[in-house]
Amino acid sequence: MRKLFGTDGVRGAANTHPMTADMALRIGAAVGRYFRRDNGGVHRVVIGKDTRLSGYMFENALTAGLTSTGMNVLLLGPVPTPAVGLMTKSMRADLGVMISASHNPAHDNGIKFFGPDGFKLSDQVEIEIEALVESGVEPTAADSIGRAKRIDDARFRYGERVKSSLPRDLMLEGLKVVVDCANGAAYRAAPEILWELGATVIPVGTQPDGFNINRNCGSTSPDVAAQTVVAHGADVGVCLDGDADRVIIIDETGEIADGDQFMALLATHWAAEGRLAGNSLVTTVMSNLGLERHLGEHGIALERTAVGDRYVVERMRQGGFNLGGEQSGHIVMTDFATTGDGLMAGLHFLAEMLRSGQVASTLARQFEPVPQLLKNVRYTAGEAPLDAPGVQTAIAEAESALSGRGRLLIRKSGTEPLIRVMAESEDEALMNNAVDGVVAAVESVSIG
């Protein structure tokens, strides 16, 4: 069992265990030792971050830990998470590190890791790294300490890679695009790339101050962007999250489309062109039943995984698939990237608008979703509310009520102290009662 690592790296409130400077230094030393297994050659690691104030602290602590093991550190500054995966591989680094808590509020932060192939680490590697954190790591000799260097053109390198995923002759001239950068890692890269491709760009969430990342903006709070799309008569809105590995699309009427609709669009288009590897889409247990039915009507298989984009990617690599993602907006196209890339996915949606000649509202509504309800219950860290007898009884009753008429999914968040309760059913009253019953039981345990 992993103690430090969750669904996507190490995450928590800044200056609270495990997200302290001391722990970041220890983690840096542990991953440095793990990925520098021999004593010869040049070893390097790239580090990116989003715009949280605490990013400075963790950047310095990780650098200290990594250089203490002889790793040379290349500092990318604020860049999207997919840029770290890309540059880990392109710069022949042994390791990539992204300092970000993704869609979480500014007081949280996290550390994500990429292996030398640009893909996120497996559970087994994380377990081995945790063992090194616990046992401690001997520093290297004084004459072997690593150096640190800042890379000033990281976002430009990333931008060229993103643009190269589109046909060379494709331009976005004539499209008016609202792009919401969540005051996060893509606050400069996203508007620049859209403008370079010829779009008329209306930026939102591009004034980070260290505290406002994801605050009333971005993929988890798209209302301002939706209002901006309507107010400016824009053709489409592209909403990213704090580290830009997610995207939510807003159509010209201000309606919001989630990752399921996006994946349905790409999967059917790619399948029609013979580009969908294995004629399959990989997504998680959270994706809507309507997506599964829609794909089935087009002869496309749906593979489900545990929640977390890295589990989606693992299955994609195992099965040789090239398209996957999550309802939350992670869209993974392994022909072009090693992880979810919100901006790249957004550009592919714009490209489909131009190719098909259809408006965003048509493309963003590929299927009728089965009614789905998700509620989150916060609990005190260290508690195990799902083990309480009353909660287990409530879950059993909800599952019995939904049997044959829907499904119930309950899980602990891997990034926050939340219990996520989700139900799906065409009988909305039944669905609501099932979710509310479980939520009430969890709340009664968590509150006392």
N, C-alpha and C positions, 0 to 999 in steps of 0.2 A: 504494500500500500504506500502511495506517495503522501508525504506530509506537507511538503512545501508547494509542490506543483499542483495546479488545478486543471481545469479544462483547457486553458490557454496560458501556460507559463505560471509564474508566481505573481500573485496579485493581492492587494489589500490597501488599507488606508495608509497614506504616507506617514512615516515616523511611528508606526505601530507595527508590531511583529506580524508578518515577516518582512514588511516593507520598511526596513530601517537601513541607514547607511552602513552600519556594521554588518548586517546580514548580506547586503548587496556586495560588500567587499569580500565576504566569505564565499558567496555564490560565484563571484567573478574569479576568485582563486581556484575554486573547485572546477568550474567549466574550463578554465585555462589549463589546468593540469590534465583534465580528461581529454581535451582535444589536442594537447601537446604531449603525445605519448612517447615520443622519441626525443633525443637531445640534439639532433642535427637539423640543418635547414632553417629556413625562415618561417616563422609562424605568425599569422596575423588574424585579427578579428575586426569586423566592422560593427560600429554602434550607431544606431539611429534613435531618435526620440520624437515624441510629440511635443505639445506646447505647454504642458503642465509645469508650474513653478518648481515642483520637486524633481523634475527631470534633471536639473543642474546637479543636484545632490547625488542622484543615482548614477549619472554619467561619470562623475568624478570617482565615486566609490567603486564602481565596476572597473573603471580604468586602472585604479590602484591595484585591485585584486588581480586583474588580468596581466598587467605588466609585471607584477611580483612573481609570476610563473614563467616569464620570458616571452609572453605574447606581445606583438606589436599591435597597437590599437589605432584604427582609422576611424575618426569621428565624422559622421555624416551630417550632424545637426538635425533640425526638424525635417523629417521626410516620412512619407507613408510607409506603413509596415511592409507592403509588397516591394518597396524599393530596397529594403534590407535583404529580403530573400534574393532579389535579383543581383545585388552587388556583392553579396557573399559569394555567389558563384562566379560572377564575371571578374571579380578582383582576386580570385583564387584564394579566398580566405578559408581558414580552418573552421570558422564559427561566425555567425551573425547574431547580433543582439538588438532587440527593439525595446525601448523603454516607453511603455504605454499601458494604460488601463482601458484602451479602446473606447467603448461607448459609456464607460462609467464617469461619474462626476469628477471634478478637478481634485478633490481631496484624496482620491484614490490614485494609485499608480501600479505598474506591473512591469515584469521583465519577461520577454518572449525570446526564444532561442531558435536559430536555424543552423542546421548542419552544413557541411561544406558543399552539399549538393543543392543548397538553397531551400530545402524543405524543413518543416518543423520537426523537432525531435520526437522520437517514439516514447511511449510510456516506459519501456525498459531502460532507455538511456537516461531518462529523468530519474528513475529509481537509483541508478548507479551514481549519478551526480549528487543526489541527496545523501548518499552514503559518504561521499567525499566531503560534503559540507559538514556532516556530523562528525567525521573523524578528524577533519582538519588537513591542511595541505602544507607541506614543507615548501618555503619559497625557494626560488632559484638562486644560484650564486650571484654575487654583486655585479660581476662583469657580464651577466647574461640577462639582466633586467630589460624588459621591453621598452620600446619608445611609443609615444603617442603623437599622431599627426592629424590635423584637421583637413578634410576633403571638401573643398569649397564648391565643387560643381556637381554634387550628388544629385540634386533634384533635376538638373539638366540631363544627366545621364539617364535618370529614371524616365524623364519626359520623352526622350528619344525612343526608349524601349516601348513605352505605352503607345506612342504614335505608330511605331513599326508594326503593331498588331493589326492595323487597318490597311486596306488596299492603298498603294502609294498614290493613286489618283483621287482618293476620296478627300473631299473638302466639305466643311460644314457651313459654307457660305449660304446665307438666307435663313439659317436657323437662329432663333433667339432663345438662349439657354440661361436659366437661373441655376447657378451652382452654389450649393450650401456646403461650406467646408467645415462646419461645426467648430469654428475657431480652433481648428486642430492642425494636424501634420501636413495637410494638403492646402493650407491657406494661400500659399503662393503658387504651388505647382499646378493645381487644377485650373484656376482661371487663366494662367499663362498658356497651358496646353490647349485649352478650348479656343483661346484667341488665336494662337498660332495656326490652328486648323481652319480659321476663318469664321467662327461663330461670333455672333453678337452676345457678349457675356454680361450677365447681371449677377454680381457676386453677393453672397450672403455669408455671414459667419467667417469673415476674413480679417478680424481685428483681435487676435489673441492677446490676452494680458496675463496669462499664467493661471487665471482662475475661471475663465468663462468657457472653457472647452466643453462642448455638448450642452451648454446651458441654454435652454429654449431655442435650440437650433440643431441641425444635423439629422441623421437618419432616425434617431429615436424621438425627436421633437420637430417634425417637419411642417408644423402649422404655419410658421412665418414664411418659409419658402413657398408653401402652397399659396398663401396670400400674395406673395410677390409675383408668382407666375401669373395669377389672374390680373393683378393690378397693372402689370407691364405688358399684358397680352403676349406672354412668352409661349413658345411652342412646347416647351418641356422643362421640367426641373430635375436636377440631379443632386440628390442629398447624400452626402458622405457622413461617416462617423468620425470620431476623434483621431483615429489612426488611418482612416481612408481605406480600410479593407472591406467595408460594407457599402452598399448603395441601395437607396430607395428611389423609385421613379415617381415623379408627379406629372400627371398629364395636363393638357392645356386648360382643362376645366378646374384644376386644383385638386382632383382626386388622386389618392395615393395608391400605388401598386407595390406589393411586397416582393420578396425574392422568389416566391413560388410562381407568380405570374411571369416574372422575368425569365426564370428557368424554362417555363413552358414555351415561351417564345423562341428562345435560342435552341432548345432541344428539337422542336418540330422543324425549325428552319434548317438546322444542321443535318437532321435526319433526311430531309427532302433533298439536300445537296450531297448526301453520302458522306458527310463529314463527322457524324456522331459515332465515335468509336464504340464498338460493341452494341450499337443501337440502344444505349442505356444512359440514364441520368442517375447520378448518385446524390442523394440528399439525406436528411436526418428524419428521425421519428416525429419531429415537429411539423413537417410539411403536411399540407392539407390533403385530405382524401380526394378532393376535387382534382388536384394535380395528378394523382395516381390514375384516376379514371380518364382524365384527358389524354395522358400519355398512352394509356392502354388503347384508346380509340385510334391512335396513330401508330400502333404497333411498336411502341417504345417501352422498354422495361424500366422499372424504377427500383433502384437499390437503396435501402435505408440503413443508416448507421446511427450510432450514439450521437448526442448533441455535441457540436464542436467542429469547426471547419477542418481541423487537422485530422479528425477521424474520417471526414469525407475524403480528404486528400489521400489518406492511407488506403482507403478502399479503391479509389480511382487508380492509384499506382499498382495495387495488387491485381486489379482486373483489366488494366490497360485502357481505362475509360478517360475521356478528355473533357468532360463537362460535369460539374457538380456544384453544390452550394447549399445554402440554408435559407429558410423562410425569412430570417432576419436580414438578409441582404448580402451575405457572403456569396460571391459568384466566382467559381474557380474554373479557369480555362487553362489547363495544363499545356496546351499547345503554345501558350504565351507567357505563363507565369507559374510560380511554385506555390502560391497561396491566393486567397481571395484578394481581388483588386477592384475596389469600388469605382475608381475613375476609369480604368480600362473597360470594365463592364458597362459603365455609363456611355462611353464612346461607342461601344458596339450596339447599344440601343439606338443611339443617334444614327449610326450607319444603317441600321435596319429601317428607320424612318425614311431615310433618303432612298434606300434601295427599293422599298415597297411603295413609296409615295403615300403611305398611310399616316394619319395623325397619331399622336401618342396615346390618346384615349382608346383607339382601336387596338393598337399593339399591346397595350398594358392590361387588356382584359381578355385573356386567352381562354379562361374557363370560369364557370360559376363555382365559387368555393362552397364547400359544405360549412354551415355555421360552426364557428370555432370560438371558444372562450378561454382566455388565459388570464389567471390572476396570480400575483406574487405575494407571498407572506414572508415578512422579515422576521428573523429569529436571532437570538443572542448567540454569538460565536461560541462553539463548544457544546451547544445543545444538540440533541438528536430527536427532534419532534416527530419524525416519521416512525420512530420506534415505540411511541406511546400507544398503549392499548386503545384508547379512545380514537386516535387518528387511524389506526389500522382497521378498526371497526367501521369508521366513516368511509374509508377507501373501499372496503369490501362491499358496503351497501351501495356505493356509487357505481362500482363495477357491475354489480348485479343488476342495477336499474338500467344501465346502458347496454347490457349484454344483447348482442344482435342488432342494436339500434344506434351504436356509436362506439366511441373508444375514450378511455381515460388515460392520461399520461401524467405522472407525478415524479418530479425529480428535484434534487438539490442543485442549485446553481453551482457551477464550478468557478465562478468569478466573484460572487457576492454571497453574503449569508441570507439567502432567499430560498424558500420552497416554491417551486413553480407548479401550479396546478392547471392542467389544460384538459378540456373535454371537447369532443367533436360529435355532433349529431344533427340530423335534419329536424329533430324535435327540439326546438330551442328551449322550451320550458324544462324539459327533461335535462338538457345540457346544463342550464343555469342552476338547477337544483343540485345536480351532481357536484359541480364546482363549488357552489356555496357551502354545501355540507362538509366537504373536505377542508375548505378554507377556514370555516368556523372551528372545526376540530383542531386544526393546527394552531390557530390563534389562541384558543383556550389553553393550550399547552405552553405556547411561547409567552403569553401574558402572565401566566401563573396559575 
